[in-house]
Amino acid sequence: MTDPAPLARRLGLFDAIAIGVGSMVGAGVFASFAPASAVAGAGLLIGLAIAAVVAFCNATSSAQLAAQYPTSGGTYIYGRERLGEWPGFLAGWSFVIGKTASSAAMALVFAAYVAPAGYTELVAVLAVALLTTVNYFGITRTASLTKVLVTAVLAVLLIGVVLGLTGSSGPAVGKLGSFTENGWHGILQSAGLLFFAFAGYARIATLGEEVVRPKRTIPRAIVSALGIALLVYTVIALTLLSVLGPELLASSSAPLVDLVVASGHSWASPLMRIGAGLAALGALLALIAGIGRTSLAMARHDDLPSYLTAVHPRYSVPHRAEIMLAAIVCVLVLVVDLRDAIGFSSFGVLLYYLVANVSAYTQDSQHRRYPKVLQIVGSIGCVVLIATLPATSIVVGTVVVVLGVTYRLGRVRRLFT
């Protein structure tokens, strides 16, 4: 049996940064702040800082590992190489199922902002089909479209911030209340929910087999993308809280639209909706690419069906994995709830990065770029944030992980009997 075909190295530093920023900004700005405000009020700013610290630790672990193992699969591969097959499977399974739910959520965010009433699910399905087609024709097209989307979204967010802070209604600073009014459990829970917004840098590591000069490019791209996203989140969070206040933000299904309306610039609502739609498309585009590559890596090691190891001979993409993913996401958009999906995705991604931190801790001095204390802080942070997620997210996430373990046990027994 011949070895599976490799993917082509076509992505430069700017391409990788754009994919990381596009993955994070779309999810975070338009989906995470409302549920975080609901549990923490103004304390979501502290939650954002905590999430950023954990994300930074995780990002440095991912960067350090990606430099040593520049291949598709991200922490699925790192866990296998450093800790063994089962930790690797746990990471890969957690990533695939969590990010598949995120894909459905992003498709629904896009449709919620741009679709006519009654056509939300149809438009969401069409978005998934369109972006899967873009990914099918090559990773360079994915990167090019992502750069266009990121540029447009950042421009819209800048306009929203300027309009919000210079509007006629004046700031709502007096409505903020105490940062710890909802207690530290609420703050930590908001950090777990907001961590969902930082998880996009994982997409860079999962594309490791397609990045030019990966040992140099991947670490720089991961840290750069995370820094850009944190700056954007901080500015947006401060603006939303100062204009809307925690209560209105918590109940908002479209925070950026409510921001311009509250500031007396209702004319800008369509622009914010377009920006939200583009951001969701950017996140969905990168999600499809990242999940496809992780599925490819898992299939190469017999943790998913070997049918998914196929790489298109012309476009050099895991086309079967991406098509199967698209079909599953299209089914999920009919039943998924956005806020539940955020918690469920955070559960899976935090498990994924727990494996990454432990894996990075085991690396020798030759491959070490960052001190071990960062991996210790990152591991503890992942465990704490998992424990403070909504109970439904923990229960559903645990059940899905158990199903994955059961599936692999059955598959291992078939392979060795």
C-alpha positions as CSV (number, residue, x, y, z in Angstrom):
1,M,0.0,0.0,0.0
2,T,1.4,3.4,-1.0
3,D,1.8,6.2,1.5
4,P,-0.9,8.9,1.5
5,A,-0.1,11.9,-0.8
6,P,1.4,14.9,1.0
7,L,-0.1,18.3,1.0
8,A,1.7,21.2,-0.8
9,R,3.5,24.0,1.0
10,R,2.0,27.2,-0.4
11,L,1.2,29.4,2.6
12,G,3.5,32.2,3.7
13,L,3.6,34.1,7.0
14,F,1.0,36.7,6.1
15,D,-1.3,33.9,4.8
16,A,-1.0,32.0,8.1
17,I,-1.6,35.1,10.2
18,A,-4.7,36.0,8.1
19,I,-6.2,32.5,8.6
20,G,-5.6,32.7,12.4
21,V,-7.1,36.2,12.7
22,G,-10.0,35.3,10.5
23,S,-10.7,32.3,12.6
24,M,-10.7,34.2,15.9
25,V,-12.3,37.6,15.0
26,G,-15.4,36.1,13.4
27,A,-16.2,33.8,16.3
28,G,-15.4,36.2,19.2
29,V,-16.7,39.6,18.3
30,F,-20.1,38.4,17.0
31,A,-20.9,35.4,19.3
32,S,-19.1,35.4,22.6
33,F,-19.6,38.8,24.4
34,A,-23.3,38.5,25.0
35,P,-23.2,35.1,26.9
36,A,-20.1,36.2,28.7
37,S,-21.9,39.4,29.9
38,A,-24.9,37.3,31.0
39,V,-22.8,35.4,33.5
40,A,-20.2,38.0,34.5
41,G,-21.6,41.5,33.7
42,A,-18.7,44.0,33.5
43,G,-16.5,41.3,35.0
44,L,-16.3,39.9,31.4
45,L,-13.3,42.2,31.1
46,I,-11.5,40.2,33.8
47,G,-12.7,37.0,32.1
48,L,-11.2,38.3,28.8
49,A,-7.9,38.9,30.5
50,I,-7.9,35.4,32.1
51,A,-8.9,33.8,28.7
52,A,-6.1,35.7,27.0
53,V,-3.5,34.5,29.5
54,V,-4.6,30.8,29.1
55,A,-4.7,31.3,25.3
56,F,-1.2,32.8,25.3
57,C,0.2,29.8,27.2
58,N,-1.6,27.4,24.9
59,A,-0.4,29.4,21.8
60,T,3.2,29.2,22.9
61,S,2.8,25.4,23.5
62,S,1.3,25.0,20.0
63,A,4.0,27.1,18.4
64,Q,6.8,25.2,20.1
65,L,5.2,21.8,19.1
66,A,4.4,22.9,15.5
67,A,8.1,23.9,15.0
68,Q,9.1,20.3,15.9
69,Y,6.2,18.6,14.1
70,P,5.3,20.7,11.0
71,T,2.6,18.4,9.6
72,S,-1.2,18.4,9.4
73,G,-3.2,17.5,12.5
74,G,-2.0,19.9,15.2
75,T,-2.3,18.6,18.7
76,Y,-3.6,15.3,17.5
77,I,-0.1,14.6,16.1
78,Y,1.7,16.3,19.0
79,G,-0.2,14.2,21.6
80,R,0.6,10.9,19.7
81,E,4.3,11.8,19.4
82,R,4.8,13.0,22.9
83,L,2.3,11.2,25.1
84,G,0.9,8.2,23.1
85,E,-2.0,7.2,20.9
86,W,-4.8,7.7,23.3
87,P,-3.9,11.3,24.4
88,G,-3.5,12.1,20.7
89,F,-6.9,10.6,19.9
90,L,-8.5,12.6,22.7
91,A,-7.1,15.8,21.3
92,G,-8.1,15.1,17.8
93,W,-11.6,13.9,18.6
94,S,-12.2,16.9,20.9
95,F,-11.1,19.2,18.1
96,V,-13.1,17.6,15.4
97,I,-16.4,17.4,17.3
98,G,-16.0,20.8,19.0
99,K,-15.1,22.6,15.8
100,T,-17.8,20.8,13.8
101,A,-20.3,22.3,16.2
102,S,-18.6,25.7,15.8
103,S,-18.9,25.4,12.1
104,A,-22.7,25.0,12.3
105,A,-22.8,27.9,14.8
106,M,-20.9,30.2,12.5
107,A,-23.1,29.3,9.5
108,L,-26.1,30.2,11.6
109,V,-24.5,33.5,12.8
110,F,-24.0,34.4,9.1
111,A,-27.6,33.5,8.2
112,A,-29.1,35.2,11.3
113,Y,-27.5,38.5,10.1
114,V,-28.2,38.4,6.4
115,A,-31.0,35.9,5.7
116,P,-34.6,37.0,5.1
117,A,-37.0,35.8,7.8
118,G,-37.8,32.1,7.6
119,Y,-34.8,31.3,5.5
120,T,-32.1,31.1,8.1
121,E,-31.4,27.3,7.8
122,L,-31.4,27.4,4.0
123,V,-28.9,30.3,3.8
124,A,-26.7,28.6,6.4
125,V,-26.6,25.4,4.4
126,L,-25.8,27.4,1.2
127,A,-23.0,29.2,3.0
128,V,-21.5,25.8,4.1
129,A,-21.7,24.5,0.5
130,L,-20.1,27.6,-0.9
131,L,-17.2,27.7,1.4
132,T,-16.6,24.0,1.1
133,T,-16.3,24.6,-2.7
134,V,-13.8,27.3,-2.1
135,N,-11.7,25.0,0.1
136,Y,-12.0,22.2,-2.4
137,F,-10.1,24.2,-5.1
138,G,-7.0,24.7,-3.0
139,I,-5.6,26.2,0.2
140,T,-4.2,29.3,-1.6
141,R,-7.8,30.3,-2.6
142,T,-8.8,29.8,1.1
143,A,-6.0,32.1,2.3
144,S,-6.8,34.7,-0.4
145,L,-10.5,34.9,0.4
146,T,-9.7,34.9,4.2
147,K,-7.5,38.0,3.7
148,V,-10.3,39.8,1.9
149,L,-12.8,38.9,4.6
150,V,-10.5,39.9,7.5
151,T,-9.7,43.3,5.9
152,A,-13.4,44.0,5.4
153,V,-14.4,42.9,8.9
154,L,-11.7,44.9,10.7
155,A,-12.8,48.0,8.7
156,V,-16.5,47.4,9.8
157,L,-15.5,47.0,13.4
158,L,-13.4,50.2,13.3
159,I,-16.4,52.1,12.0
160,G,-18.7,50.5,14.7
161,V,-16.3,51.5,17.5
162,V,-16.0,55.1,16.2
163,L,-19.7,55.5,15.8
164,G,-20.4,53.9,19.2
165,L,-18.0,56.2,21.1
166,T,-19.0,59.4,19.3
167,G,-22.7,58.8,19.2
168,S,-25.5,61.0,20.6
169,S,-26.5,58.8,23.4
170,G,-23.3,59.1,25.4
171,P,-21.5,56.4,27.2
172,A,-23.1,54.0,29.7
173,V,-20.2,54.0,32.1
174,G,-22.5,54.5,35.0
175,K,-24.3,51.2,34.2
176,L,-21.2,49.1,34.5
177,G,-21.4,48.3,38.2
178,S,-18.7,46.4,40.0
179,F,-16.5,44.1,38.0
180,T,-16.9,41.4,40.6
181,E,-20.7,41.9,41.2
182,N,-21.5,38.5,39.7
183,G,-18.8,36.7,41.6
184,W,-15.6,34.9,40.6
185,H,-17.5,31.9,39.4
186,G,-19.3,34.0,36.8
187,I,-16.0,35.7,35.8
188,L,-14.3,32.3,35.4
189,Q,-17.3,31.0,33.4
190,S,-17.1,34.1,31.1
191,A,-13.4,33.3,30.6
192,G,-14.3,29.8,29.5
193,L,-16.9,31.1,27.1
194,L,-14.6,33.8,25.8
195,F,-11.8,31.3,25.3
196,F,-14.0,30.1,22.4
197,A,-13.0,33.3,20.7
198,F,-9.3,32.7,21.0
199,A,-9.2,29.2,19.6
200,G,-8.6,30.2,16.0
201,Y,-4.8,30.1,16.2
202,A,-5.1,26.3,16.3
203,R,-6.0,26.5,12.6
204,I,-2.5,27.6,11.8
205,A,-1.0,24.5,13.5
206,T,-3.4,22.2,11.7
207,L,-2.2,23.6,8.4
208,G,1.5,22.8,9.3
209,E,2.0,20.6,6.3
210,E,1.1,23.5,3.9
211,V,3.1,26.3,5.4
212,V,6.4,27.4,3.8
213,R,9.4,27.3,6.2
214,P,7.1,26.0,9.0
215,K,9.7,26.0,11.9
216,R,10.0,29.7,11.5
217,T,6.6,30.7,10.1
218,I,4.2,28.8,12.4
219,P,5.4,30.1,15.7
220,R,5.5,33.7,14.4
221,A,2.1,33.4,12.9
222,I,0.4,31.9,16.0
223,V,1.7,34.6,18.4
224,S,1.0,37.4,15.9
225,A,-2.5,36.3,15.2
226,L,-3.3,36.0,18.9
227,G,-1.9,39.5,19.6
228,I,-4.0,41.1,16.9
229,A,-7.1,39.3,18.0
230,L,-6.6,40.3,21.7
231,L,-6.2,43.9,20.7
232,V,-9.4,43.8,18.7
233,Y,-11.4,42.0,21.5
234,T,-10.3,44.5,24.1
235,V,-11.3,47.5,22.1
236,I,-14.7,46.0,21.2
237,A,-15.4,44.8,24.7
238,L,-14.7,48.2,26.2
239,T,-16.8,49.9,23.6
240,L,-19.8,47.5,24.0
241,L,-19.8,47.8,27.8
242,S,-19.4,51.6,27.8
243,V,-22.2,52.2,25.3
244,L,-24.7,49.4,26.0
245,G,-23.9,48.4,29.6
246,P,-23.8,44.8,30.8
247,E,-27.6,44.1,30.9
248,L,-28.3,45.2,27.4
249,L,-25.2,43.5,26.1
250,A,-26.3,40.2,27.8
251,S,-29.6,40.2,26.1
252,S,-28.4,41.2,22.7
253,S,-28.4,38.8,19.7
254,A,-26.6,41.3,17.5
255,P,-24.3,43.4,19.8
256,L,-22.6,45.5,17.1
257,V,-26.0,46.4,15.5
258,D,-27.3,47.4,18.9
259,L,-24.2,49.4,19.5
260,V,-24.7,51.7,16.5
261,V,-28.5,51.9,17.1
262,A,-27.9,52.9,20.8
263,S,-25.4,55.6,19.7
264,G,-27.9,57.2,17.3
265,H,-26.5,55.8,14.1
266,S,-29.2,53.4,13.0
267,W,-28.3,54.0,9.4
268,A,-25.1,51.9,10.0
269,S,-27.1,48.8,11.0
270,P,-26.9,47.2,7.6
271,L,-23.2,47.8,7.5
272,M,-22.8,46.0,10.9
273,R,-24.9,43.1,9.6
274,I,-22.7,42.8,6.5
275,G,-19.6,42.9,8.7
276,A,-21.0,40.2,11.0
277,G,-21.9,38.1,8.0
278,L,-18.4,38.4,6.6
279,A,-16.8,37.7,9.9
280,A,-18.8,34.5,10.3
281,L,-17.9,33.5,6.8
282,G,-14.2,34.0,7.5
283,A,-14.4,31.9,10.7
284,L,-16.4,29.2,8.9
285,L,-13.9,29.1,6.0
286,A,-11.0,28.5,8.3
287,L,-12.9,26.0,10.4
288,I,-13.6,23.8,7.4
289,A,-10.0,23.9,6.4
290,G,-8.7,23.1,9.9
291,I,-11.2,20.3,10.6
292,G,-10.5,18.7,7.2
293,R,-6.7,18.6,7.9
294,T,-7.2,17.1,11.4
295,S,-9.6,14.5,10.0
296,L,-7.0,13.7,7.4
297,A,-4.3,13.2,10.0
298,M,-6.6,11.0,12.2
299,A,-7.5,8.9,9.1
300,R,-3.8,8.4,8.3
301,H,-3.4,6.8,11.7
302,D,-6.5,4.7,11.5
303,D,-8.4,6.7,14.1
304,L,-11.0,7.7,11.4
305,P,-11.9,5.7,8.3
306,S,-9.1,5.4,5.7
307,Y,-11.5,6.7,3.1
308,L,-10.7,10.2,4.4
309,T,-7.0,9.9,3.7
310,A,-7.6,11.0,0.0
311,V,-5.8,14.1,-1.2
312,H,-7.0,15.6,-4.4
313,P,-4.3,15.1,-7.1
314,R,-4.7,18.5,-8.6
315,Y,-5.8,20.8,-5.8
316,S,-3.9,19.1,-3.0
317,V,-6.7,19.2,-0.4
318,P,-8.3,16.5,1.7
319,H,-11.4,16.7,-0.4
320,R,-13.3,13.7,1.0
321,A,-12.8,14.8,4.6
322,E,-14.1,18.3,3.7
323,I,-17.1,17.0,1.8
324,M,-18.1,14.7,4.7
325,L,-17.6,17.5,7.2
326,A,-19.9,19.8,5.1
327,A,-22.6,17.2,5.0
328,I,-22.5,16.8,8.9
329,V,-22.5,20.6,9.4
330,C,-25.5,21.0,7.1
331,V,-27.4,18.5,9.3
332,L,-26.3,20.3,12.5
333,V,-27.5,23.7,11.4
334,L,-31.0,22.4,11.6
335,V,-30.7,21.5,15.3
336,V,-27.8,23.5,16.9
337,D,-28.3,26.4,19.3
338,L,-25.6,29.1,19.1
339,R,-25.0,29.7,22.8
340,D,-25.0,26.0,23.6
341,A,-22.6,25.4,20.7
342,I,-20.2,28.0,22.2
343,G,-20.0,26.2,25.5
344,F,-19.7,22.8,23.9
345,S,-16.9,24.0,21.6
346,S,-15.0,25.5,24.5
347,F,-15.2,22.2,26.3
348,G,-13.7,20.4,23.4
349,V,-11.0,23.0,22.6
350,L,-9.9,23.3,26.2
351,L,-9.4,19.5,26.3
352,Y,-7.4,19.8,23.1
353,Y,-5.1,22.5,24.5
354,L,-4.7,20.6,27.8
355,V,-3.1,17.8,25.7
356,A,-1.0,20.4,23.9
357,N,0.3,21.9,27.1
358,V,1.2,18.5,28.6
359,S,2.8,17.5,25.3
360,A,4.9,20.7,25.1
361,Y,6.0,20.2,28.7
362,T,7.7,16.9,27.7
363,Q,9.8,18.5,24.9
364,D,13.6,18.5,25.4
365,S,15.8,21.6,25.5
366,Q,16.7,21.3,21.8
367,H,13.1,22.0,20.8
368,R,12.1,24.2,23.7
369,R,11.3,27.9,22.9
370,Y,9.4,28.9,26.0
371,P,9.8,28.2,29.7
372,K,7.9,25.2,31.2
373,V,6.0,27.4,33.6
374,L,3.8,28.6,30.7
375,Q,2.8,25.0,30.0
376,I,2.0,24.5,33.7
377,V,-0.1,27.6,33.8
378,G,-1.8,26.7,30.6
379,S,-2.7,23.2,31.8
380,I,-4.1,24.5,35.1
381,G,-6.0,27.2,33.2
382,C,-7.6,24.7,30.9
383,V,-8.8,22.4,33.7
384,V,-10.2,25.4,35.7
385,L,-12.1,26.8,32.7
386,I,-13.5,23.5,31.8
387,A,-14.8,23.1,35.4
388,T,-16.6,26.5,35.3
389,L,-18.4,26.0,31.9
390,P,-22.2,25.7,32.0
391,A,-23.3,22.3,33.3
392,T,-25.0,21.4,30.0
393,S,-21.7,22.0,28.1
394,I,-19.8,19.7,30.5
395,V,-22.4,16.9,30.4
396,V,-22.8,16.9,26.6
397,G,-19.0,17.3,26.1
398,T,-18.3,14.3,28.4
399,V,-20.9,12.1,26.7
400,V,-19.4,12.9,23.2
401,V,-15.9,12.2,24.4
402,V,-17.1,8.8,25.9
403,L,-18.7,8.0,22.5
404,G,-15.4,8.8,20.8
405,V,-13.4,6.6,23.2
406,T,-16.0,3.8,22.7
407,Y,-15.7,4.1,18.9
408,R,-11.9,3.9,19.0
409,L,-11.9,0.9,21.3
410,G,-14.1,-0.9,18.8
411,R,-11.9,0.1,15.9
412,V,-8.7,-1.0,17.7
413,R,-10.2,-4.4,18.5
414,R,-11.3,-4.8,14.8
415,L,-7.8,-3.9,13.6
416,F,-6.0,-6.4,15.9
417,T,-8.5,-9.4,15.6
